[in-house]
């Protein structure tokens, strides 16, 4: 935890750019875009599950860590009080989210966790909509999923092109890194 480099912010300050990391559970938070796609390296990538979004919306916030502050994806997992529950991470590029989805702008509000059981974590932020309510989290999910062709697996060239473009757009905003904690439970 001594490797954390706290941002020069006060608690409650908000920023609108930066790369943030969200820790993800082994099975509940990540799925393949298409059911018939390859399991380990799907052609159209991974996405955050509906359960992930429901949990984020139910609590009304999404806890995230500033990537430059935690220094690595495995450190983001290691500093969590329930680190053993997390295996994957999602990186959110907040500037890209706000550029691509200007109708649903988000900010990351600095919320350092000082005291146990949640702290110490000098890199903790909460992703919040700058306008609207917590329903904006659902709007973000809808916008991220919207451009993908709805089918089992794209079979026509037009569907494949649309799926490729949508996957690229998704990865500009959210990159999912699987198995930061390996299957045996060790952090890399």
C-alpha positions as CSV (number, residue, x, y, z in Angstrom):
1,X,0.0,0.0,0.0
2,X,3.0,2.3,0.4
3,X,3.3,2.3,-3.4
4,X,0.1,4.3,-3.6
5,X,0.7,7.9,-4.9
6,X,-2.3,9.9,-3.6
7,X,-3.7,12.4,-6.1
8,X,-3.4,16.0,-5.1
9,X,-7.1,16.3,-4.4
10,X,-9.3,16.9,-1.4
11,X,-12.0,14.5,-0.4
12,X,-15.1,15.4,-2.5
13,X,-13.2,16.9,-5.4
14,X,-14.3,15.6,-8.8
15,X,-12.4,14.9,-12.0
16,X,-13.7,14.1,-15.4
17,X,-10.7,12.3,-17.0
18,X,-8.3,9.5,-16.1
19,X,-8.2,5.7,-16.2
20,X,-9.9,4.0,-13.3
21,X,-9.9,0.4,-12.2
22,X,-13.0,-1.6,-10.9
23,X,-12.3,-5.0,-9.3
24,X,-14.5,-7.8,-10.7
25,X,-15.6,-11.1,-9.2
26,X,-14.6,-14.4,-10.7
27,X,-17.9,-15.4,-12.3
28,X,-20.6,-12.8,-11.6
29,X,-19.2,-9.6,-13.2
30,X,-17.8,-10.6,-16.6
31,X,-19.3,-12.6,-19.6
32,X,-18.6,-13.1,-23.3
33,X,-20.4,-10.7,-25.6
34,X,-21.8,-13.7,-27.6
35,X,-22.6,-17.1,-26.1
36,X,-21.0,-19.1,-29.0
37,X,-17.8,-17.1,-29.0
38,X,-14.5,-18.6,-27.8
39,X,-14.4,-18.9,-24.0
40,X,-10.8,-17.7,-23.3
41,X,-10.3,-15.2,-26.1
42,X,-13.6,-14.2,-27.5
43,X,-13.5,-12.5,-30.9
44,X,-15.8,-9.8,-29.8
45,X,-14.5,-9.5,-26.3
46,X,-16.0,-9.6,-22.8
47,X,-18.6,-7.3,-21.3
48,X,-19.8,-6.4,-17.8
49,X,-22.8,-8.5,-16.9
50,X,-26.3,-7.4,-16.1
51,X,-25.7,-8.5,-12.5
52,X,-22.6,-6.2,-12.3
53,X,-24.7,-3.2,-13.4
54,X,-27.7,-4.1,-11.1
55,X,-25.3,-4.2,-8.1
56,X,-23.7,-0.9,-9.1
57,X,-27.1,0.7,-9.5
58,X,-28.6,-0.8,-6.3
59,X,-25.9,0.8,-4.2
60,X,-26.1,4.0,-6.1
61,X,-22.4,4.3,-6.7
62,X,-19.5,2.5,-8.3
63,X,-16.3,2.3,-6.3
64,X,-13.2,2.7,-8.5
65,X,-9.5,3.2,-8.0
66,X,-7.4,5.7,-10.0
67,X,-5.0,3.5,-12.0
68,X,-2.0,5.9,-11.8
69,X,-2.4,5.9,-8.0
70,X,-2.6,2.2,-7.4
71,X,0.1,1.6,-10.0
72,X,-1.1,-1.8,-11.2
73,X,-4.3,-3.8,-11.7
74,X,-3.2,-6.5,-9.1
75,X,-2.6,-3.8,-6.5
76,X,-6.1,-2.6,-7.0
77,X,-7.3,-6.0,-6.1
78,X,-4.8,-6.4,-3.2
79,X,-5.9,-3.3,-1.4
80,X,-9.5,-4.3,-1.3
81,X,-10.6,-5.6,2.1
82,X,-12.2,-8.6,0.4
83,X,-9.4,-9.1,-2.1
84,X,-9.9,-12.9,-2.3
85,X,-13.2,-12.3,-4.0
86,X,-11.8,-10.6,-7.0
87,X,-10.0,-12.1,-10.1
88,X,-10.5,-9.6,-12.9
89,X,-10.6,-5.8,-13.4
90,X,-12.3,-3.4,-15.7
91,X,-10.5,-0.2,-16.7
92,X,-12.7,2.8,-17.3
93,X,-11.3,5.6,-19.4
94,X,-13.4,8.4,-18.0
95,X,-12.5,10.9,-20.7
96,X,-13.5,8.4,-23.4
97,X,-16.8,7.7,-21.6
98,X,-17.6,11.4,-21.5
99,X,-16.5,12.0,-25.1
100,X,-18.4,9.1,-26.6
101,X,-21.5,9.5,-24.3
102,X,-21.9,13.3,-23.9
103,X,-25.5,13.0,-22.9
104,X,-24.5,10.9,-19.8
105,X,-21.4,12.6,-18.4
106,X,-19.8,11.1,-15.4
107,X,-17.3,12.3,-12.8
108,X,-15.0,10.5,-10.4
109,X,-15.3,11.9,-6.9
110,X,-12.3,11.5,-4.7
111,X,-13.2,9.5,-1.6
112,X,-10.1,8.2,0.1
113,X,-10.7,5.3,2.5
114,X,-8.6,6.0,5.6
115,X,-9.9,3.7,8.3
116,X,-10.3,-0.1,8.4
117,X,-12.2,-2.2,7.5
118,X,-12.3,-0.5,4.0
119,X,-9.0,1.4,4.2
120,X,-6.4,2.4,3.8
121,X,-6.9,3.2,0.2
122,X,-5.7,6.7,-0.9
123,X,-6.7,5.9,-4.5
124,X,-10.5,5.4,-4.0
125,X,-13.0,7.3,-6.0
126,X,-16.7,6.9,-6.7
127,X,-18.0,7.1,-10.3
128,X,-21.1,9.4,-10.3
129,X,-23.3,10.9,-13.0
130,X,-22.8,14.7,-13.2
131,X,-26.4,15.1,-14.2
132,X,-29.4,13.1,-13.4
133,X,-29.8,10.3,-10.9
134,X,-28.2,6.9,-10.2
135,X,-30.3,5.7,-13.2
136,X,-27.5,7.1,-15.3
137,X,-25.5,4.0,-14.4
138,X,-28.2,2.0,-16.3
139,X,-27.9,4.6,-19.1
140,X,-24.2,3.9,-19.3
141,X,-24.8,0.1,-19.5
142,X,-27.4,0.7,-22.3
143,X,-25.1,2.9,-24.3
144,X,-22.3,0.4,-24.0
145,X,-24.4,-2.5,-25.1
146,X,-26.6,-0.7,-27.7
147,X,-24.5,-0.9,-30.9
148,X,-23.9,-4.6,-30.8
149,X,-25.9,-6.6,-33.3
150,X,-28.4,-8.8,-31.4
151,X,-27.8,-12.4,-32.4
152,X,-26.1,-15.5,-31.3
153,X,-22.9,-14.7,-33.2
154,X,-22.6,-12.4,-36.2
155,X,-22.8,-14.4,-39.4
156,X,-23.2,-11.8,-42.2
157,X,-20.4,-9.4,-43.2
158,X,-22.5,-6.4,-42.1
159,X,-23.1,-7.9,-38.7
160,X,-19.5,-8.8,-38.3
161,X,-18.4,-5.2,-39.2
162,X,-21.0,-3.8,-36.8
163,X,-19.8,-6.1,-34.0
164,X,-16.1,-5.2,-34.7
165,X,-16.9,-1.5,-34.6
166,X,-19.0,-1.9,-31.4
167,X,-16.3,-4.0,-29.7
168,X,-13.7,-1.3,-30.5
169,X,-15.9,1.5,-29.2
170,X,-16.6,-0.5,-26.0
171,X,-12.8,-1.1,-25.4
172,X,-12.1,2.6,-25.8
173,X,-14.3,3.2,-22.8
174,X,-14.0,-0.1,-20.8
175,X,-11.2,-2.7,-21.0
176,X,-11.8,-5.9,-19.2
177,X,-8.6,-7.7,-18.0
178,X,-9.3,-11.3,-17.1
179,X,-7.3,-13.4,-14.6
180,X,-5.4,-10.6,-12.9
181,X,-5.6,-13.1,-10.0
182,X,-4.9,-16.4,-11.5
183,X,-7.2,-19.4,-11.2
184,X,-5.2,-20.8,-8.3
185,X,-5.8,-17.5,-6.4
186,X,-2.4,-15.8,-6.8
187,X,-2.0,-12.2,-7.9
188,X,0.4,-11.7,-10.8
